[in-house]
Amino acid sequence: MSNVKLPFPLPVQQYARCVDTSRRPADHIGDWPELGHVYPVQVRRNVRTGQPQVHVLGFYAEQPYGAFARHRFEPVAQVWLN
């Protein structure tokens, strides 16, 4: 067994395709994904609920928050960075 420790979070870039653009909140201020487009993303857990959320890299959002529910995206690729 190797003593090499992997960094956390892992050095990967994730990409996901938007599959659901419905029910945009009326108070949402900022960028909204377009159906069928592929975006660089990070999946992180919500601090309060513990549920995974998708953060689209490069998107701007003021409110309610710059994260999207996972059901709105499907994973497409994961590229290892080194």
mmCIF file of the N, C-alpha and C atoms, coordinates in Angstrom:
data_MODEL
# 
_entry.id   MODEL 
# 
loop_
_atom_site.group_PDB 
_atom_site.id 
_atom_site.type_symbol 
_atom_site.label_atom_id 
_atom_site.label_alt_id 
_atom_site.label_comp_id 
_atom_site.label_asym_id 
_atom_site.label_entity_id 
_atom_site.label_seq_id 
_atom_site.pdbx_PDB_ins_code 
_atom_site.Cartn_x 
_atom_site.Cartn_y 
_atom_site.Cartn_z 
_atom_site.occupancy 
_atom_site.B_iso_or_equiv 
_atom_site.pdbx_formal_charge 
_atom_site.auth_seq_id 
_atom_site.auth_comp_id 
_atom_site.auth_asym_id 
_atom_site.auth_atom_id 
_atom_site.pdbx_PDB_model_num 
ATOM 1   N N  . MET A 1 1  ? 0.844   -1.170 0.000   1.00 0.00 ? 1  MET A N  1 
ATOM 2   C CA . MET A 1 1  ? 0.000   0.000  0.000   1.00 0.00 ? 1  MET A CA 1 
ATOM 3   C C  . MET A 1 1  ? 0.897   1.243  0.000   1.00 0.00 ? 1  MET A C  1 
ATOM 4   N N  . SER A 1 2  ? 0.516   2.221  -0.776  1.00 0.00 ? 2  SER A N  1 
ATOM 5   C CA . SER A 1 2  ? 1.297   3.434  -0.913  1.00 0.00 ? 2  SER A CA 1 
ATOM 6   C C  . SER A 1 2  ? 0.973   4.424  0.211   1.00 0.00 ? 2  SER A C  1 
ATOM 7   N N  . ASN A 1 3  ? 1.958   5.224  0.586   1.00 0.00 ? 3  ASN A N  1 
ATOM 8   C CA . ASN A 1 3  ? 1.762   6.258  1.599   1.00 0.00 ? 3  ASN A CA 1 
ATOM 9   C C  . ASN A 1 3  ? 1.410   7.613  0.985   1.00 0.00 ? 3  ASN A C  1 
ATOM 10  N N  . VAL A 1 4  ? 1.148   7.634  -0.318  1.00 0.00 ? 4  VAL A N  1 
ATOM 11  C CA . VAL A 1 4  ? 0.815   8.874  -1.007  1.00 0.00 ? 4  VAL A CA 1 
ATOM 12  C C  . VAL A 1 4  ? -0.591  9.300  -0.607  1.00 0.00 ? 4  VAL A C  1 
ATOM 13  N N  . LYS A 1 5  ? -0.724  10.570 -0.194  1.00 0.00 ? 5  LYS A N  1 
ATOM 14  C CA . LYS A 1 5  ? -2.037  11.100 0.180   1.00 0.00 ? 5  LYS A CA 1 
ATOM 15  C C  . LYS A 1 5  ? -2.537  12.020 -0.925  1.00 0.00 ? 5  LYS A C  1 
ATOM 16  N N  . LEU A 1 6  ? -3.774  11.795 -1.333  1.00 0.00 ? 6  LEU A N  1 
ATOM 17  C CA . LEU A 1 6  ? -4.371  12.641 -2.354  1.00 0.00 ? 6  LEU A CA 1 
ATOM 18  C C  . LEU A 1 6  ? -4.875  13.932 -1.725  1.00 0.00 ? 6  LEU A C  1 
ATOM 19  N N  . PRO A 1 7  ? -4.748  15.034 -2.436  1.00 0.00 ? 7  PRO A N  1 
ATOM 20  C CA . PRO A 1 7  ? -5.272  16.300 -1.904  1.00 0.00 ? 7  PRO A CA 1 
ATOM 21  C C  . PRO A 1 7  ? -6.795  16.263 -1.840  1.00 0.00 ? 7  PRO A C  1 
ATOM 22  N N  . PHE A 1 8  ? -7.354  17.041 -0.944  1.00 0.00 ? 8  PHE A N  1 
ATOM 23  C CA . PHE A 1 8  ? -8.805  17.128 -0.853  1.00 0.00 ? 8  PHE A CA 1 
ATOM 24  C C  . PHE A 1 8  ? -9.214  18.587 -0.894  1.00 0.00 ? 8  PHE A C  1 
ATOM 25  N N  . PRO A 1 9  ? -10.085 19.027 -1.733  1.00 0.00 ? 9  PRO A N  1 
ATOM 26  C CA . PRO A 1 9  ? -10.777 18.200 -2.712  1.00 0.00 ? 9  PRO A CA 1 
ATOM 27  C C  . PRO A 1 9  ? -9.844  17.757 -3.832  1.00 0.00 ? 9  PRO A C  1 
ATOM 28  N N  . LEU A 1 10 ? -10.224 16.699 -4.510  1.00 0.00 ? 10 LEU A N  1 
ATOM 29  C CA . LEU A 1 10 ? -9.387  16.155 -5.579  1.00 0.00 ? 10 LEU A CA 1 
ATOM 30  C C  . LEU A 1 10 ? -9.216  17.187 -6.686  1.00 0.00 ? 10 LEU A C  1 
ATOM 31  N N  . PRO A 1 11 ? -8.052  17.169 -7.345  1.00 0.00 ? 11 PRO A N  1 
ATOM 32  C CA . PRO A 1 11 ? -7.803  18.142 -8.417  1.00 0.00 ? 11 PRO A CA 1 
ATOM 33  C C  . PRO A 1 11 ? -8.505  17.742 -9.716  1.00 0.00 ? 11 PRO A C  1 
ATOM 34  N N  . VAL A 1 12 ? -9.822  17.912 -9.735  1.00 0.00 ? 12 VAL A N  1 
ATOM 35  C CA . VAL A 1 12 ? -10.601 17.578 -10.927 1.00 0.00 ? 12 VAL A CA 1 
ATOM 36  C C  . VAL A 1 12 ? -11.474 18.762 -11.305 1.00 0.00 ? 12 VAL A C  1 
ATOM 37  N N  . GLN A 1 13 ? -11.788 18.849 -12.571 1.00 0.00 ? 13 GLN A N  1 
ATOM 38  C CA . GLN A 1 13 ? -12.759 19.823 -13.061 1.00 0.00 ? 13 GLN A CA 1 
ATOM 39  C C  . GLN A 1 13 ? -13.946 19.034 -13.570 1.00 0.00 ? 13 GLN A C  1 
ATOM 40  N N  . GLN A 1 14 ? -15.112 19.326 -13.052 1.00 0.00 ? 14 GLN A N  1 
ATOM 41  C CA . GLN A 1 14 ? -16.326 18.631 -13.446 1.00 0.00 ? 14 GLN A CA 1 
ATOM 42  C C  . GLN A 1 14 ? -17.094 19.469 -14.457 1.00 0.00 ? 14 GLN A C  1 
ATOM 43  N N  . TYR A 1 15 ? -17.781 18.788 -15.366 1.00 0.00 ? 15 TYR A N  1 
ATOM 44  C CA . TYR A 1 15 ? -18.634 19.440 -16.349 1.00 0.00 ? 15 TYR A CA 1 
ATOM 45  C C  . TYR A 1 15 ? -20.008 18.781 -16.306 1.00 0.00 ? 15 TYR A C  1 
ATOM 46  N N  . ALA A 1 16 ? -21.058 19.594 -16.447 1.00 0.00 ? 16 ALA A N  1 
ATOM 47  C CA . ALA A 1 16 ? -22.417 19.073 -16.397 1.00 0.00 ? 16 ALA A CA 1 
ATOM 48  C C  . ALA A 1 16 ? -23.293 19.795 -17.411 1.00 0.00 ? 16 ALA A C  1 
ATOM 49  N N  . ARG A 1 17 ? -24.282 19.054 -17.924 1.00 0.00 ? 17 ARG A N  1 
ATOM 50  C CA . ARG A 1 17 ? -25.242 19.607 -18.884 1.00 0.00 ? 17 ARG A CA 1 
ATOM 51  C C  . ARG A 1 17 ? -26.520 19.986 -18.150 1.00 0.00 ? 17 ARG A C  1 
ATOM 52  N N  . CYS A 1 18 ? -27.052 21.144 -18.469 1.00 0.00 ? 18 CYS A N  1 
ATOM 53  C CA . CYS A 1 18 ? -28.312 21.589 -17.870 1.00 0.00 ? 18 CYS A CA 1 
ATOM 54  C C  . CYS A 1 18 ? -29.459 20.805 -18.504 1.00 0.00 ? 18 CYS A C  1 
ATOM 55  N N  . VAL A 1 19 ? -30.293 20.173 -17.688 1.00 0.00 ? 19 VAL A N  1 
ATOM 56  C CA . VAL A 1 19 ? -31.426 19.391 -18.178 1.00 0.00 ? 19 VAL A CA 1 
ATOM 57  C C  . VAL A 1 19 ? -32.767 19.924 -17.678 1.00 0.00 ? 19 VAL A C  1 
ATOM 58  N N  . ASP A 1 20 ? -32.756 20.934 -16.800 1.00 0.00 ? 20 ASP A N  1 
ATOM 59  C CA . ASP A 1 20 ? -34.008 21.467 -16.251 1.00 0.00 ? 20 ASP A CA 1 
ATOM 60  C C  . ASP A 1 20 ? -33.845 22.951 -15.949 1.00 0.00 ? 20 ASP A C  1 
ATOM 61  N N  . THR A 1 21 ? -34.593 23.783 -16.676 1.00 0.00 ? 21 THR A N  1 
ATOM 62  C CA . THR A 1 21 ? -34.541 25.229 -16.429 1.00 0.00 ? 21 THR A CA 1 
ATOM 63  C C  . THR A 1 21 ? -35.870 25.755 -15.900 1.00 0.00 ? 21 THR A C  1 
ATOM 64  N N  . SER A 1 22 ? -36.740 24.862 -15.518 1.00 0.00 ? 22 SER A N  1 
ATOM 65  C CA . SER A 1 22 ? -38.071 25.268 -15.066 1.00 0.00 ? 22 SER A CA 1 
ATOM 66  C C  . SER A 1 22 ? -38.040 25.859 -13.659 1.00 0.00 ? 22 SER A C  1 
ATOM 67  N N  . ARG A 1 23 ? -39.116 26.512 -13.307 1.00 0.00 ? 23 ARG A N  1 
ATOM 68  C CA . ARG A 1 23 ? -39.345 27.049 -11.967 1.00 0.00 ? 23 ARG A CA 1 
ATOM 69  C C  . ARG A 1 23 ? -38.228 27.973 -11.484 1.00 0.00 ? 23 ARG A C  1 
ATOM 70  N N  . ARG A 1 24 ? -37.855 28.914 -12.336 1.00 0.00 ? 24 ARG A N  1 
ATOM 71  C CA . ARG A 1 24 ? -36.879 29.922 -11.901 1.00 0.00 ? 24 ARG A CA 1 
ATOM 72  C C  . ARG A 1 24 ? -37.531 30.782 -10.820 1.00 0.00 ? 24 ARG A C  1 
ATOM 73  N N  . PRO A 1 25 ? -36.896 30.931 -9.659  1.00 0.00 ? 25 PRO A N  1 
ATOM 74  C CA . PRO A 1 25 ? -37.495 31.751 -8.596  1.00 0.00 ? 25 PRO A CA 1 
ATOM 75  C C  . PRO A 1 25 ? -37.695 33.190 -9.059  1.00 0.00 ? 25 PRO A C  1 
ATOM 76  N N  . ALA A 1 26 ? -38.823 33.780 -8.665  1.00 0.00 ? 26 ALA A N  1 
ATOM 77  C CA . ALA A 1 26 ? -39.151 35.151 -9.073  1.00 0.00 ? 26 ALA A CA 1 
ATOM 78  C C  . ALA A 1 26 ? -38.132 36.159 -8.542  1.00 0.00 ? 26 ALA A C  1 
ATOM 79  N N  . ASP A 1 27 ? -37.522 35.849 -7.390  1.00 0.00 ? 27 ASP A N  1 
ATOM 80  C CA . ASP A 1 27 ? -36.570 36.788 -6.792  1.00 0.00 ? 27 ASP A CA 1 
ATOM 81  C C  . ASP A 1 27 ? -35.121 36.511 -7.180  1.00 0.00 ? 27 ASP A C  1 
ATOM 82  N N  . HIS A 1 28 ? -34.898 35.609 -8.168  1.00 0.00 ? 28 HIS A N  1 
ATOM 83  C CA . HIS A 1 28 ? -33.523 35.275 -8.570  1.00 0.00 ? 28 HIS A CA 1 
ATOM 84  C C  . HIS A 1 28 ? -32.901 36.439 -9.320  1.00 0.00 ? 28 HIS A C  1 
ATOM 85  N N  . ILE A 1 29 ? -31.750 36.884 -8.839  1.00 0.00 ? 29 ILE A N  1 
ATOM 86  C CA . ILE A 1 29 ? -30.986 37.937 -9.504  1.00 0.00 ? 29 ILE A CA 1 
ATOM 87  C C  . ILE A 1 29 ? -29.636 37.344 -9.874  1.00 0.00 ? 29 ILE A C  1 
ATOM 88  N N  . GLY A 1 30 ? -29.375 37.234 -11.166 1.00 0.00 ? 30 GLY A N  1 
ATOM 89  C CA . GLY A 1 30 ? -28.106 36.683 -11.608 1.00 0.00 ? 30 GLY A CA 1 
ATOM 90  C C  . GLY A 1 30 ? -28.276 35.780 -12.816 1.00 0.00 ? 30 GLY A C  1 
ATOM 91  N N  . ASP A 1 31 ? -27.209 35.057 -13.144 1.00 0.00 ? 31 ASP A N  1 
ATOM 92  C CA . ASP A 1 31 ? -27.205 34.176 -14.310 1.00 0.00 ? 31 ASP A CA 1 
ATOM 93  C C  . ASP A 1 31 ? -28.073 32.951 -14.054 1.00 0.00 ? 31 ASP A C  1 
ATOM 94  N N  . TRP A 1 32 ? -28.669 32.438 -15.126 1.00 0.00 ? 32 TRP A N  1 
ATOM 95  C CA . TRP A 1 32 ? -29.495 31.232 -15.065 1.00 0.00 ? 32 TRP A CA 1 
ATOM 96  C C  . TRP A 1 32 ? -29.035 30.321 -16.194 1.00 0.00 ? 32 TRP A C  1 
ATOM 97  N N  . PRO A 1 33 ? -28.858 29.023 -15.942 1.00 0.00 ? 33 PRO A N  1 
ATOM 98  C CA . PRO A 1 33 ? -28.357 28.127 -16.995 1.00 0.00 ? 33 PRO A CA 1 
ATOM 99  C C  . PRO A 1 33 ? -29.358 27.966 -18.138 1.00 0.00 ? 33 PRO A C  1 
ATOM 100 N N  . GLU A 1 34 ? -28.839 27.631 -19.319 1.00 0.00 ? 34 GLU A N  1 
ATOM 101 C CA . GLU A 1 34 ? -29.676 27.400 -20.492 1.00 0.00 ? 34 GLU A CA 1 
ATOM 102 C C  . GLU A 1 34 ? -29.754 25.909 -20.759 1.00 0.00 ? 34 GLU A C  1 
ATOM 103 N N  . LEU A 1 35 ? -30.919 25.448 -21.136 1.00 0.00 ? 35 LEU A N  1 
ATOM 104 C CA . LEU A 1 35 ? -31.184 24.035 -21.378 1.00 0.00 ? 35 LEU A CA 1 
ATOM 105 C C  . LEU A 1 35 ? -30.240 23.479 -22.449 1.00 0.00 ? 35 LEU A C  1 
ATOM 106 N N  . GLY A 1 36 ? -29.591 22.375 -22.140 1.00 0.00 ? 36 GLY A N  1 
ATOM 107 C CA . GLY A 1 36 ? -28.702 21.703 -23.090 1.00 0.00 ? 36 GLY A CA 1 
ATOM 108 C C  . GLY A 1 36 ? -27.266 22.179 -23.089 1.00 0.00 ? 36 GLY A C  1 
ATOM 109 N N  . HIS A 1 37 ? -26.970 23.284 -22.446 1.00 0.00 ? 37 HIS A N  1 
ATOM 110 C CA . HIS A 1 37 ? -25.605 23.802 -22.416 1.00 0.00 ? 37 HIS A CA 1 
ATOM 111 C C  . HIS A 1 37 ? -24.773 23.043 -21.377 1.00 0.00 ? 37 HIS A C  1 
ATOM 112 N N  . VAL A 1 38 ? -23.484 22.904 -21.675 1.00 0.00 ? 38 VAL A N  1 
ATOM 113 C CA . VAL A 1 38 ? -22.552 22.248 -20.759 1.00 0.00 ? 38 VAL A CA 1 
ATOM 114 C C  . VAL A 1 38 ? -21.744 23.327 -20.046 1.00 0.00 ? 38 VAL A C  1 
ATOM 115 N N  . TYR A 1 39 ? -21.625 23.185 -18.713 1.00 0.00 ? 39 TYR A N  1 
ATOM 116 C CA . TYR A 1 39 ? -20.954 24.188 -17.885 1.00 0.00 ? 39 TYR A CA 1 
ATOM 117 C C  . TYR A 1 39 ? -19.899 23.539 -16.997 1.00 0.00 ? 39 TYR A C  1 
ATOM 118 N N  . PRO A 1 40 ? -18.810 24.272 -16.697 1.00 0.00 ? 40 PRO A N  1 
ATOM 119 C CA . PRO A 1 40 ? -17.876 23.796 -15.670 1.00 0.00 ? 40 PRO A CA 1 
ATOM 120 C C  . PRO A 1 40 ? -18.540 24.007 -14.313 1.00 0.00 ? 40 PRO A C  1 
ATOM 121 N N  . VAL A 1 41 ? -18.537 22.987 -13.472 1.00 0.00 ? 41 VAL A N  1 
ATOM 122 C CA . VAL A 1 41 ? -19.260 23.055 -12.195 1.00 0.00 ? 41 VAL A CA 1 
ATOM 123 C C  . VAL A 1 41 ? -18.427 22.499 -11.051 1.00 0.00 ? 41 VAL A C  1 
ATOM 124 N N  . GLN A 1 42 ? -18.884 22.800 -9.861  1.00 0.00 ? 42 GLN A N  1 
ATOM 125 C CA . GLN A 1 42 ? -18.413 22.167 -8.633  1.00 0.00 ? 42 GLN A CA 1 
ATOM 126 C C  . GLN A 1 42 ? -19.651 21.712 -7.875  1.00 0.00 ? 42 GLN A C  1 
ATOM 127 N N  . VAL A 1 43 ? -19.601 20.492 -7.356  1.00 0.00 ? 43 VAL A N  1 
ATOM 128 C CA . VAL A 1 43 ? -20.704 20.000 -6.534  1.00 0.00 ? 43 VAL A CA 1 
ATOM 129 C C  . VAL A 1 43 ? -20.252 20.099 -5.090  1.00 0.00 ? 43 VAL A C  1 
ATOM 130 N N  . ARG A 1 44 ? -21.000 20.876 -4.309  1.00 0.00 ? 44 ARG A N  1 
ATOM 131 C CA . ARG A 1 44 ? -20.681 21.072 -2.888  1.00 0.00 ? 44 ARG A CA 1 
ATOM 132 C C  . ARG A 1 44 ? -21.929 20.836 -2.055  1.00 0.00 ? 44 ARG A C  1 
ATOM 133 N N  . ARG A 1 45 ? -21.714 20.471 -0.801  1.00 0.00 ? 45 ARG A N  1 
ATOM 134 C CA . ARG A 1 45 ? -22.841 20.261 0.114   1.00 0.00 ? 45 ARG A CA 1 
ATOM 135 C C  . ARG A 1 45 ? -23.270 21.590 0.733   1.00 0.00 ? 45 ARG A C  1 
ATOM 136 N N  . ASN A 1 46 ? -24.584 21.759 0.864   1.00 0.00 ? 46 ASN A N  1 
ATOM 137 C CA . ASN A 1 46 ? -25.127 22.916 1.540   1.00 0.00 ? 46 ASN A CA 1 
ATOM 138 C C  . ASN A 1 46 ? -24.806 22.797 3.020   1.00 0.00 ? 46 ASN A C  1 
ATOM 139 N N  . VAL A 1 47 ? -24.329 23.865 3.628   1.00 0.00 ? 47 VAL A N  1 
ATOM 140 C CA . VAL A 1 47 ? -23.897 23.836 5.026   1.00 0.00 ? 47 VAL A CA 1 
ATOM 141 C C  . VAL A 1 47 ? -25.056 23.508 5.963   1.00 0.00 ? 47 VAL A C  1 
ATOM 142 N N  . ARG A 1 48 ? -26.225 24.083 5.707   1.00 0.00 ? 48 ARG A N  1 
ATOM 143 C CA . ARG A 1 48 ? -27.367 23.862 6.604   1.00 0.00 ? 48 ARG A CA 1 
ATOM 144 C C  . ARG A 1 48 ? -28.059 22.527 6.380   1.00 0.00 ? 48 ARG A C  1 
ATOM 145 N N  . THR A 1 49 ? -28.327 22.172 5.112   1.00 0.00 ? 49 THR A N  1 
ATOM 146 C CA . THR A 1 49 ? -29.113 20.974 4.829   1.00 0.00 ? 49 THR A CA 1 
ATOM 147 C C  . THR A 1 49 ? -28.278 19.729 4.572   1.00 0.00 ? 49 THR A C  1 
ATOM 148 N N  . GLY A 1 50 ? -27.031 19.919 4.149   1.00 0.00 ? 50 GLY A N  1 
ATOM 149 C CA . GLY A 1 50 ? -26.187 18.772 3.807   1.00 0.00 ? 50 GLY A CA 1 
ATOM 150 C C  . GLY A 1 50 ? -26.462 18.211 2.422   1.00 0.00 ? 50 GLY A C  1 
ATOM 151 N N  . GLN A 1 51 ? -27.415 18.788 1.697   1.00 0.00 ? 51 GLN A N  1 
ATOM 152 C CA . GLN A 1 51 ? -27.761 18.324 0.354   1.00 0.00 ? 51 GLN A CA 1 
ATOM 153 C C  . GLN A 1 51 ? -26.727 18.820 -0.657  1.00 0.00 ? 51 GLN A C  1 
ATOM 154 N N  . PRO A 1 52 ? -26.363 17.979 -1.628  1.00 0.00 ? 52 PRO A N  1 
ATOM 155 C CA . PRO A 1 52 ? -25.428 18.449 -2.661  1.00 0.00 ? 52 PRO A CA 1 
ATOM 156 C C  . PRO A 1 52 ? -26.082 19.491 -3.563  1.00 0.00 ? 52 PRO A C  1 
ATOM 157 N N  . GLN A 1 53 ? -25.303 20.510 -3.921  1.00 0.00 ? 53 GLN A N  1 
ATOM 158 C CA . GLN A 1 53 ? -25.755 21.569 -4.814  1.00 0.00 ? 53 GLN A CA 1 
ATOM 159 C C  . GLN A 1 53 ? -24.711 21.785 -5.892  1.00 0.00 ? 53 GLN A C  1 
ATOM 160 N N  . VAL A 1 54 ? -25.167 22.234 -7.041  1.00 0.00 ? 54 VAL A N  1 
ATOM 161 C CA . VAL A 1 54 ? -24.286 22.491 -8.180  1.00 0.00 ? 54 VAL A CA 1 
ATOM 162 C C  . VAL A 1 54 ? -23.981 23.983 -8.243  1.00 0.00 ? 54 VAL A C  1 
ATOM 163 N N  . HIS A 1 55 ? -22.699 24.314 -8.263  1.00 0.00 ? 55 HIS A N  1 
ATOM 164 C CA . HIS A 1 55 ? -22.245 25.692 -8.432  1.00 0.00 ? 55 HIS A CA 1 
ATOM 165 C C  . HIS A 1 55 ? -21.637 25.785 -9.831  1.00 0.00 ? 55 HIS A C  1 
ATOM 166 N N  . VAL A 1 56 ? -22.226 26.625 -10.679 1.00 0.00 ? 56 VAL A N  1 
ATOM 167 C CA . VAL A 1 56 ? -21.701 26.816 -12.030 1.00 0.00 ? 56 VAL A CA 1 
ATOM 168 C C  . VAL A 1 56 ? -20.587 27.847 -11.946 1.00 0.00 ? 56 VAL A C  1 
ATOM 169 N N  . LEU A 1 57 ? -19.387 27.460 -12.333 1.00 0.00 ? 57 LEU A N  1 
ATOM 170 C CA . LEU A 1 57 ? -18.234 28.347 -12.249 1.00 0.00 ? 57 LEU A CA 1 
ATOM 171 C C  . LEU A 1 57 ? -18.378 29.484 -13.255 1.00 0.00 ? 57 LEU A C  1 
ATOM 172 N N  . GLY A 1 58 ? -18.149 30.694 -12.794 1.00 0.00 ? 58 GLY A N  1 
ATOM 173 C CA . GLY A 1 58 ? -18.252 31.861 -13.651 1.00 0.00 ? 58 GLY A CA 1 
ATOM 174 C C  . GLY A 1 58 ? -19.611 32.520 -13.646 1.00 0.00 ? 58 GLY A C  1 
ATOM 175 N N  . PHE A 1 59 ? -20.608 31.893 -13.016 1.00 0.00 ? 59 PHE A N  1 
ATOM 176 C CA . PHE A 1 59 ? -21.933 32.501 -12.931 1.00 0.00 ? 59 PHE A CA 1 
ATOM 177 C C  . PHE A 1 59 ? -21.959 33.554 -11.842 1.00 0.00 ? 59 PHE A C  1 
ATOM 178 N N  . TYR A 1 60 ? -22.750 34.586 -12.072 1.00 0.00 ? 60 TYR A N  1 
ATOM 179 C CA . TYR A 1 60 ? -22.946 35.640 -11.088 1.00 0.00 ? 60 TYR A CA 1 
ATOM 180 C C  . TYR A 1 60 ? -24.363 35.498 -10.531 1.00 0.00 ? 60 TYR A C  1 
ATOM 181 N N  . ALA A 1 61 ? -24.497 35.555 -9.215  1.00 0.00 ? 61 ALA A N  1 
ATOM 182 C CA . ALA A 1 61 ? -25.822 35.505 -8.587  1.00 0.00 ? 61 ALA A CA 1 
ATOM 183 C C  . ALA A 1 61 ? -25.802 36.297 -7.289  1.00 0.00 ? 61 ALA A C  1 
ATOM 184 N N  . GLU A 1 62 ? -26.810 37.139 -7.121  1.00 0.00 ? 62 GLU A N  1 
ATOM 185 C CA . GLU A 1 62 ? -26.948 37.908 -5.882  1.00 0.00 ? 62 GLU A CA 1 
ATOM 186 C C  . GLU A 1 62 ? -27.853 37.204 -4.900  1.00 0.00 ? 62 GLU A C  1 
ATOM 187 N N  . GLN A 1 63 ? -29.029 36.814 -5.384  1.00 0.00 ? 63 GLN A N  1 
ATOM 188 C CA . GLN A 1 63 ? -29.972 36.156 -4.492  1.00 0.00 ? 63 GLN A CA 1 
ATOM 189 C C  . GLN A 1 63 ? -30.831 35.212 -5.300  1.00 0.00 ? 63 GLN A C  1 
ATOM 190 N N  . PRO A 1 64 ? -31.418 34.204 -4.729  1.00 0.00 ? 64 PRO A N  1 
ATOM 191 C CA . PRO A 1 64 ? -31.271 33.890 -3.325  1.00 0.00 ? 64 PRO A CA 1 
ATOM 192 C C  . PRO A 1 64 ? -29.906 33.294 -3.003  1.00 0.00 ? 64 PRO A C  1 
ATOM 193 N N  . TYR A 1 65 ? -29.261 32.608 -3.968  1.00 0.00 ? 65 TYR A N  1 
ATOM 194 C CA . TYR A 1 65 ? -27.953 32.039 -3.733  1.00 0.00 ? 65 TYR A CA 1 
ATOM 195 C C  . TYR A 1 65 ? -27.444 31.520 -5.063  1.00 0.00 ? 65 TYR A C  1 
ATOM 196 N N  . GLY A 1 66 ? -26.149 31.455 -5.231  1.00 0.00 ? 66 GLY A N  1 
ATOM 197 C CA . GLY A 1 66 ? -25.581 31.054 -6.515  1.00 0.00 ? 66 GLY A CA 1 
ATOM 198 C C  . GLY A 1 66 ? -25.418 29.566 -6.710  1.00 0.00 ? 66 GLY A C  1 
ATOM 199 N N  . ALA A 1 67 ? -26.323 28.768 -6.174  1.00 0.00 ? 67 ALA A N  1 
ATOM 200 C CA . ALA A 1 67 ? -26.243 27.318 -6.324  1.00 0.00 ? 67 ALA A CA 1 
ATOM 201 C C  . ALA A 1 67 ? -27.559 26.788 -6.890  1.00 0.00 ? 67 ALA A C  1 
ATOM 202 N N  . PHE A 1 68 ? -27.480 25.644 -7.546  1.00 0.00 ? 68 PHE A N  1 
ATOM 203 C CA . PHE A 1 68 ? -28.642 25.037 -8.163  1.00 0.00 ? 68 PHE A CA 1 
ATOM 204 C C  . PHE A 1 68 ? -28.820 23.617 -7.639  1.00 0.00 ? 68 PHE A C  1 
ATOM 205 N N  . ALA A 1 69 ? -30.053 23.140 -7.663  1.00 0.00 ? 69 ALA A N  1 
ATOM 206 C CA . ALA A 1 69 ? -30.339 21.764 -7.244  1.00 0.00 ? 69 ALA A CA 1 
ATOM 207 C C  . ALA A 1 69 ? -29.712 20.786 -8.234  1.00 0.00 ? 69 ALA A C  1 
ATOM 208 N N  . ARG A 1 70 ? -29.324 19.625 -7.729  1.00 0.00 ? 70 ARG A N  1 
ATOM 209 C CA . ARG A 1 70 ? -28.652 18.646 -8.591  1.00 0.00 ? 70 ARG A CA 1 
ATOM 210 C C  . ARG A 1 70 ? -29.521 18.126 -9.709  1.00 0.00 ? 70 ARG A C  1 
ATOM 211 N N  . HIS A 1 71 ? -30.854 18.093 -9.513  1.00 0.00 ? 71 HIS A N  1 
ATOM 212 C CA . HIS A 1 71 ? -31.723 17.541 -10.556 1.00 0.00 ? 71 HIS A CA 1 
ATOM 213 C C  . HIS A 1 71 ? -31.723 18.407 -11.820 1.00 0.00 ? 71 HIS A C  1 
ATOM 214 N N  . ARG A 1 72 ? -31.199 19.608 -11.731 1.00 0.00 ? 72 ARG A N  1 
ATOM 215 C CA . ARG A 1 72 ? -31.146 20.486 -12.903 1.00 0.00 ? 72 ARG A CA 1 
ATOM 216 C C  . ARG A 1 72 ? -29.983 20.155 -13.844 1.00 0.00 ? 72 ARG A C  1 
ATOM 217 N N  . PHE A 1 73 ? -29.037 19.321 -13.409 1.00 0.00 ? 73 PHE A N  1 
ATOM 218 C CA . PHE A 1 73 ? -27.838 19.020 -14.199 1.00 0.00 ? 73 PHE A CA 1 
ATOM 219 C C  . PHE A 1 73 ? -27.567 17.520 -14.248 1.00 0.00 ? 73 PHE A C  1 
ATOM 220 N N  . GLU A 1 74 ? -26.938 17.093 -15.348 1.00 0.00 ? 74 GLU A N  1 
ATOM 221 C CA . GLU A 1 74 ? -26.448 15.718 -15.432 1.00 0.00 ? 74 GLU A CA 1 
ATOM 222 C C  . GLU A 1 74 ? -24.946 15.778 -15.697 1.00 0.00 ? 74 GLU A C  1 
ATOM 223 N N  . PRO A 1 75 ? -24.167 14.972 -14.982 1.00 0.00 ? 75 PRO A N  1 
ATOM 224 C CA . PRO A 1 75 ? -22.717 14.984 -15.193 1.00 0.00 ? 75 PRO A CA 1 
ATOM 225 C C  . PRO A 1 75 ? -22.365 14.544 -16.608 1.00 0.00 ? 75 PRO A C  1 
ATOM 226 N N  . VAL A 1 76 ? -21.366 15.211 -17.180 1.00 0.00 ? 76 VAL A N  1 
ATOM 227 C CA . VAL A 1 76 ? -20.932 14.885 -18.537 1.00 0.00 ? 76 VAL A CA 1 
ATOM 228 C C  . VAL A 1 76 ? -19.490 14.376 -18.536 1.00 0.00 ? 76 VAL A C  1 
ATOM 229 N N  . ALA A 1 77 ? -18.623 15.067 -17.813 1.00 0.00 ? 77 ALA A N  1 
ATOM 230 C CA . ALA A 1 77 ? -17.206 14.709 -17.804 1.00 0.00 ? 77 ALA A CA 1 
ATOM 231 C C  . ALA A 1 77 ? -16.537 15.168 -16.516 1.00 0.00 ? 77 ALA A C  1 
ATOM 232 N N  . GLN A 1 78 ? -15.427 14.502 -16.234 1.00 0.00 ? 78 GLN A N  1 
ATOM 233 C CA . GLN A 1 78 ? -14.595 14.881 -15.083 1.00 0.00 ? 78 GLN A CA 1 
ATOM 234 C C  . GLN A 1 78 ? -13.154 14.800 -15.552 1.00 0.00 ? 78 GLN A C  1 
ATOM 235 N N  . VAL A 1 79 ? -12.468 15.935 -15.547 1.00 0.00 ? 79 VAL A N  1 
ATOM 236 C CA . VAL A 1 79 ? -11.104 16.006 -16.064 1.00 0.00 ? 79 VAL A CA 1 
ATOM 237 C C  . VAL A 1 79 ? -10.130 16.167 -14.895 1.00 0.00 ? 79 VAL A C  1 
ATOM 238 N N  . TRP A 1 80 ? -9.155  15.269 -14.828 1.00 0.00 ? 80 TRP A N  1 
ATOM 239 C CA . TRP A 1 80 ? -8.126  15.359 -13.779 1.00 0.00 ? 80 TRP A CA 1 
ATOM 240 C C  . TRP A 1 80 ? -7.140  16.453 -14.136 1.00 0.00 ? 80 TRP A C  1 
ATOM 241 N N  . LEU A 1 81 ? -6.847  17.327 -13.182 1.00 0.00 ? 81 LEU A N  1 
ATOM 242 C CA . LEU A 1 81 ? -5.891  18.407 -13.382 1.00 0.00 ? 81 LEU A CA 1 
ATOM 243 C C  . LEU A 1 81 ? -4.570  18.011 -12.746 1.00 0.00 ? 81 LEU A C  1 
ATOM 244 N N  . ASN A 1 82 ? -3.495  18.197 -13.445 1.00 0.00 ? 82 ASN A N  1 
ATOM 245 C CA . ASN A 1 82 ? -2.177  17.942 -12.864 1.00 0.00 ? 82 ASN A CA 1 
ATOM 246 C C  . ASN A 1 82 ? -1.106  18.759 -13.519 1.00 0.00 ? 82 ASN A C  1 
# 
